[in-house]
Amino acid sequence: MLPDRAVVSAALGPGPWGEAPEALDRAHYRAIAAVDKVRPPSDRAIFPVYVAAYLEALGFSPGRRDPVKALASVFDAGTPSWTTIVPESVAALRTIAAAGRRVVVVSNSQGWMARHLREMAVCQVGPGAGVAVSAIVDSELVGAEKPDPRIFFAALEAAGSAAERAVHVGDSVWFDVEGALAAGVRAVQFDPHRLCLVRAHEHIESLGDLDLGAAGDRGGRFP
C-alpha cells in the first residue's frame, strides 16, 4: 500500500500528477531510496528526508515550505493515509497464501495496521474480504520496529517458522533488507522502478516475480 493518491494530490494542488497519478507512486519509491541512503536514527528523523525526496521527485524546488506543510498534514496526522493499493501485490499475495504458505505482515506502525488492512480488504487474520494471513505484526504492539531484528523474530514466531525457511519482501534496503538479514531471514527488495543499485541482495519488480524456491520445500515462481 502506498500514500493515498487523491489525498496527496488534493494537498499539493494542481500539478502533472493530476493527469498521471502514478507519478505519486514513483515519488514514494524515490523517497524510500533517499531514506535508505541517510538511514535516519528515528521515525522523527525519517519524515523530513522522505518528504524532501518525495517533493523533489515531483519537481518541486528544494526548500519550499508550502508543499512540505501540505504533506505534513497528510503523512504526519497520526491516522492511516496509505490507502493506494498495489493490485498486483494483493493478487500475488492471494496466490501465495492459497498455495499453503504462511504469510505474516511486518509493519512499522502505530497499532492500527491490522484494522487498516482489514478495512482496505487487503488482508486479515481469519476470514474476511482480503487475503487470510497468519499474523499482522505491528511495531507498536511488539515494542520493536524494523530494522530491529526483534520484530522479525516476532514474525517468525507468529508464523511458526525457522529463519532459514522464511523470506521477507519489502521496499527499503535499510528497514527491510538489512533488518531481515540481521534476523537470518532471506531478504528480497520490492523495487518496481529499479532504483536500487546495490546488487548484494535480491530484487523483484512485482510480488508475482517472487521465487520461493529457496524458502522451504515447495519452491516455484508465482504467476
PANU-603317 format. One record per residue (C-alpha): z, y, x; residue in one letter. Coordinates in Angstrom, 1 decimal, decimal comma. Example, Ala and Ser with C-alpha at 12.3 -4.5 7.8 and 13.67 -1.06 7.14 Angstrom:
<up:7,8 north:-4,5 east:12,3 rest:a>
<up:7,1 north:-1,1 east:13,7 rest:s>
//
This chain:
<up:0,0 north:0,0 east:0,0 rest:m>
<up:-0,9 north:3,5 east:1,2 rest:l>
<up:0,1 north:7,1 east:0,3 rest:p>
<up:-0,9 north:8,0 east:-3,3 rest:d>
<up:-4,4 north:9,5 east:-3,1 rest:r>
<up:-4,0 north:11,5 east:-6,3 rest:a>
<up:-0,6 north:12,9 east:-5,4 rest:v>
<up:-1,6 north:13,8 east:-1,8 rest:v>
<up:-4,9 north:15,4 east:-3,0 rest:s>
<up:-3,1 north:17,5 east:-5,6 rest:a>
<up:-0,5 north:18,6 east:-3,0 rest:a>
<up:-3,2 north:19,6 east:-0,4 rest:l>
<up:-5,5 north:21,3 east:-2,9 rest:g>
<up:-9,4 north:21,3 east:-2,8 rest:p>
<up:-11,0 north:19,5 east:0,2 rest:g>
<up:-13,5 north:16,9 east:1,2 rest:p>
<up:-11,0 north:14,2 east:0,1 rest:w>
<up:-11,8 north:15,2 east:-3,5 rest:g>
<up:-15,3 north:13,7 east:-3,1 rest:e>
<up:-14,3 north:10,9 east:-0,7 rest:a>
<up:-10,6 north:10,0 east:-1,4 rest:p>
<up:-10,9 north:7,1 east:1,1 rest:e>
<up:-10,6 north:9,8 east:3,8 rest:a>
<up:-6,9 north:9,9 east:2,9 rest:l>
<up:-6,5 north:6,2 east:3,7 rest:d>
<up:-8,2 north:6,7 east:7,1 rest:r>
<up:-5,8 north:9,6 east:7,8 rest:a>
<up:-2,9 north:7,3 east:7,2 rest:h>
<up:-4,1 north:4,8 east:9,9 rest:y>
<up:-4,7 north:7,6 east:12,4 rest:r>
<up:-1,2 north:8,9 east:11,7 rest:a>
<up:0,3 north:5,4 east:12,3 rest:i>
<up:-1,7 north:5,3 east:15,6 rest:a>
<up:-0,2 north:8,6 east:16,6 rest:a>
<up:3,3 north:7,4 east:15,8 rest:v>
<up:2,7 north:4,3 east:17,9 rest:d>
<up:1,9 north:6,5 east:20,9 rest:k>
<up:5,0 north:8,6 east:20,6 rest:v>
<up:7,4 north:5,8 east:19,5 rest:r>
<up:9,9 north:8,1 east:17,8 rest:p>
<up:13,5 north:7,1 east:18,2 rest:p>
<up:14,4 north:7,5 east:14,5 rest:s>
<up:13,0 north:7,9 east:11,0 rest:d>
<up:13,7 north:11,6 east:11,1 rest:r>
<up:11,6 north:11,9 east:14,2 rest:a>
<up:8,7 north:9,9 east:12,7 rest:i>
<up:7,9 north:12,4 east:9,9 rest:f>
<up:6,6 north:15,4 east:11,9 rest:p>
<up:4,5 north:13,2 east:14,1 rest:v>
<up:3,0 north:11,3 east:11,2 rest:y>
<up:2,3 north:14,4 east:9,2 rest:v>
<up:0,7 north:16,4 east:12,1 rest:a>
<up:-1,6 north:13,5 east:12,9 rest:a>
<up:-2,4 north:12,9 east:9,2 rest:y>
<up:-3,4 north:16,6 east:8,7 rest:l>
<up:-5,4 north:16,6 east:11,9 rest:e>
<up:-7,4 north:13,6 east:10,7 rest:a>
<up:-8,2 north:15,5 east:7,6 rest:l>
<up:-9,5 north:18,5 east:9,6 rest:g>
<up:-6,5 north:20,9 east:9,3 rest:f>
<up:-5,8 north:23,2 east:12,2 rest:s>
<up:-2,6 north:22,2 east:14,1 rest:p>
<up:0,5 north:24,3 east:13,3 rest:g>
<up:-0,5 north:25,3 east:9,7 rest:r>
<up:2,8 north:25,3 east:7,7 rest:r>
<up:1,4 north:25,2 east:4,2 rest:d>
<up:-0,1 north:21,7 east:4,3 rest:p>
<up:3,0 north:20,4 east:6,2 rest:v>
<up:5,2 north:21,7 east:3,4 rest:k>
<up:2,9 north:20,2 east:0,8 rest:a>
<up:3,0 north:16,8 east:2,4 rest:l>
<up:6,8 north:17,0 east:2,9 rest:a>
<up:7,1 north:17,3 east:-0,9 rest:s>
<up:5,2 north:14,0 east:-1,2 rest:v>
<up:6,4 north:11,9 east:1,7 rest:f>
<up:10,0 north:13,1 east:2,0 rest:d>
<up:11,0 north:13,2 east:-1,6 rest:a>
<up:13,2 north:10,0 east:-1,4 rest:g>
<up:11,1 north:8,3 east:-4,1 rest:t>
<up:8,2 north:5,9 east:-3,7 rest:p>
<up:4,9 north:7,8 east:-3,0 rest:s>
<up:3,0 north:4,8 east:-1,6 rest:w>
<up:1,0 north:3,7 east:-4,7 rest:t>
<up:-2,6 north:3,4 east:-3,5 rest:t>
<up:-3,1 north:-0,4 east:-3,4 rest:i>
<up:-5,5 north:-2,1 east:-1,0 rest:v>
<up:-7,1 north:-4,6 east:-3,4 rest:p>
<up:-8,5 north:-6,9 east:-0,7 rest:e>
<up:-5,0 north:-7,3 east:0,7 rest:s>
<up:-3,5 north:-8,2 east:-2,7 rest:v>
<up:-6,3 north:-10,7 east:-3,3 rest:a>
<up:-5,8 north:-12,3 east:0,1 rest:a>
<up:-2,0 north:-12,4 east:-0,4 rest:l>
<up:-2,5 north:-14,2 east:-3,6 rest:r>
<up:-4,8 north:-16,8 east:-1,9 rest:t>
<up:-2,3 north:-17,3 east:1,0 rest:i>
<up:0,6 north:-17,8 east:-1,4 rest:a>
<up:-1,5 north:-20,1 east:-3,6 rest:a>
<up:-2,2 north:-22,3 east:-0,5 rest:a>
<up:1,5 north:-23,0 east:-0,3 rest:g>
<up:2,5 north:-20,6 east:2,4 rest:r>
<up:6,0 north:-19,0 east:2,2 rest:r>
<up:5,4 north:-15,2 east:2,1 rest:v>
<up:8,1 north:-12,6 east:2,9 rest:v>
<up:7,6 north:-8,9 east:2,7 rest:v>
<up:9,4 north:-6,9 east:5,5 rest:v>
<up:9,7 north:-3,2 east:4,8 rest:s>
<up:11,4 north:-0,2 east:6,3 rest:n>
<up:12,6 north:1,3 east:3,0 rest:s>
<up:15,5 north:2,8 east:1,1 rest:q>
<up:16,5 north:0,0 east:-1,1 rest:g>
<up:13,8 north:0,3 east:-3,7 rest:w>
<up:10,9 north:-1,7 east:-2,2 rest:m>
<up:11,4 north:-4,9 east:-4,4 rest:a>
<up:11,4 north:-2,8 east:-7,6 rest:r>
<up:8,4 north:-0,7 east:-6,4 rest:h>
<up:6,2 north:-3,7 east:-5,5 rest:l>
<up:7,1 north:-5,4 east:-8,9 rest:r>
<up:6,3 north:-2,2 east:-10,8 rest:e>
<up:3,0 north:-1,9 east:-9,0 rest:m>
<up:2,2 north:-5,5 east:-9,8 rest:a>
<up:1,6 north:-6,3 east:-6,1 rest:v>
<up:4,3 north:-9,0 east:-5,7 rest:c>
<up:7,7 north:-10,0 east:-6,7 rest:q>
<up:10,2 north:-12,8 east:-6,2 rest:v>
<up:9,7 north:-15,3 east:-9,0 rest:g>
<up:7,3 north:-14,9 east:-12,0 rest:p>
<up:5,6 north:-11,7 east:-12,7 rest:g>
<up:2,3 north:-9,8 east:-12,8 rest:a>
<up:2,0 north:-9,7 east:-9,0 rest:g>
<up:1,9 north:-12,4 east:-6,3 rest:v>
<up:5,0 north:-14,6 east:-6,3 rest:a>
<up:6,7 north:-14,3 east:-2,8 rest:v>
<up:9,7 north:-16,0 east:-1,3 rest:s>
<up:11,6 north:-12,7 east:-0,5 rest:a>
<up:11,3 north:-9,0 east:0,0 rest:i>
<up:13,4 north:-7,8 east:3,0 rest:v>
<up:14,3 north:-4,2 east:2,7 rest:d>
<up:15,8 north:-2,5 east:5,8 rest:s>
<up:18,3 north:-0,5 east:3,7 rest:e>
<up:19,7 north:-3,7 east:2,3 rest:l>
<up:19,9 north:-5,7 east:5,6 rest:v>
<up:21,1 north:-3,0 east:7,9 rest:g>
<up:18,2 north:-3,1 east:10,4 rest:a>
<up:14,7 north:-1,7 east:10,4 rest:e>
<up:11,6 north:-2,5 east:12,3 rest:k>
<up:11,1 north:-2,8 east:15,3 rest:p>
<up:14,7 north:-4,2 east:15,5 rest:d>
<up:14,2 north:-8,0 east:15,7 rest:p>
<up:17,2 north:-8,5 east:13,3 rest:r>
<up:15,1 north:-7,6 east:10,3 rest:i>
<up:12,5 north:-10,2 east:11,4 rest:f>
<up:15,3 north:-12,7 east:11,8 rest:f>
<up:16,4 north:-11,9 east:8,2 rest:a>
<up:12,8 north:-12,6 east:7,1 rest:a>
<up:12,7 north:-15,9 east:8,9 rest:l>
<up:16,0 north:-16,9 east:7,3 rest:e>
<up:14,7 north:-16,0 east:3,9 rest:a>
<up:11,5 north:-18,0 east:4,5 rest:a>
<up:13,4 north:-20,9 east:6,0 rest:g>
<up:11,1 north:-20,8 east:8,9 rest:s>
<up:11,4 north:-21,1 east:12,7 rest:a>
<up:9,9 north:-18,1 east:14,5 rest:a>
<up:7,2 north:-20,2 east:16,2 rest:e>
<up:5,9 north:-21,3 east:12,7 rest:r>
<up:5,6 north:-17,7 east:11,4 rest:a>
<up:3,1 north:-14,9 east:11,6 rest:v>
<up:3,7 north:-11,2 east:10,9 rest:h>
<up:1,0 north:-8,8 east:9,8 rest:v>
<up:1,5 north:-5,0 east:9,9 rest:g>
<up:-0,4 north:-1,9 east:10,8 rest:d>
<up:1,9 north:-0,5 east:13,5 rest:s>
<up:2,0 north:-1,6 east:17,1 rest:v>
<up:5,5 north:-0,1 east:17,6 rest:w>
<up:7,2 north:-1,2 east:14,4 rest:f>
<up:5,3 north:-4,4 east:13,5 rest:d>
<up:3,7 north:-5,9 east:16,6 rest:v>
<up:6,4 north:-5,3 east:19,1 rest:e>
<up:9,1 north:-5,9 east:16,6 rest:g>
<up:7,7 north:-9,3 east:15,6 rest:a>
<up:7,1 north:-10,3 east:19,2 rest:l>
<up:10,7 north:-9,4 east:20,1 rest:a>
<up:11,8 north:-11,9 east:17,4 rest:a>
<up:9,5 north:-14,6 east:18,8 rest:g>
<up:7,0 north:-14,3 east:15,9 rest:v>
<up:3,3 north:-14,3 east:16,3 rest:r>
<up:2,1 north:-10,7 east:15,6 rest:a>
<up:-1,2 north:-9,6 east:14,1 rest:v>
<up:-2,1 north:-5,9 east:13,7 rest:q>
<up:-3,8 north:-4,8 east:10,5 rest:f>
<up:-6,4 north:-2,4 east:11,9 rest:d>
<up:-9,2 north:-1,8 east:9,4 rest:p>
<up:-10,7 north:1,1 east:11,3 rest:h>
<up:-10,4 north:-0,5 east:14,7 rest:r>
<up:-8,3 north:2,4 east:16,1 rest:l>
<up:-6,1 north:0,3 east:18,4 rest:c>
<up:-7,4 north:0,0 east:22,0 rest:l>
<up:-4,6 north:-2,5 east:23,1 rest:v>
<up:-6,2 north:-5,9 east:23,4 rest:r>
<up:-2,9 north:-7,7 east:24,3 rest:a>
<up:-2,3 north:-8,7 east:20,7 rest:h>
<up:-4,4 north:-9,9 east:17,7 rest:e>
<up:-6,2 north:-7,6 east:15,3 rest:h>
<up:-7,7 north:-8,0 east:11,9 rest:i>
<up:-9,7 north:-5,6 east:9,7 rest:e>
<up:-8,8 north:-7,3 east:6,5 rest:s>
<up:-6,0 north:-9,6 east:5,4 rest:l>
<up:-8,6 north:-12,1 east:4,3 rest:g>
<up:-9,5 north:-12,5 east:8,0 rest:d>
<up:-6,1 north:-13,8 east:8,9 rest:l>
<up:-6,3 north:-17,1 east:10,8 rest:d>
<up:-3,2 north:-19,1 east:10,2 rest:l>
<up:-4,2 north:-22,0 east:12,4 rest:g>
<up:-1,6 north:-21,0 east:15,0 rest:a>
<up:1,3 north:-21,0 east:12,5 rest:a>
<up:2,5 north:-24,3 east:11,1 rest:g>
<up:0,5 north:-27,4 east:10,5 rest:d>
<up:-2,0 north:-26,1 east:7,9 rest:r>
<up:-4,5 north:-23,7 east:9,5 rest:g>
<up:-7,6 north:-22,0 east:8,4 rest:g>
<up:-9,1 north:-18,6 east:7,7 rest:r>
<up:-8,7 north:-17,4 east:4,2 rest:f>
<up:-11,8 north:-16,1 east:2,4 rest:p>
//
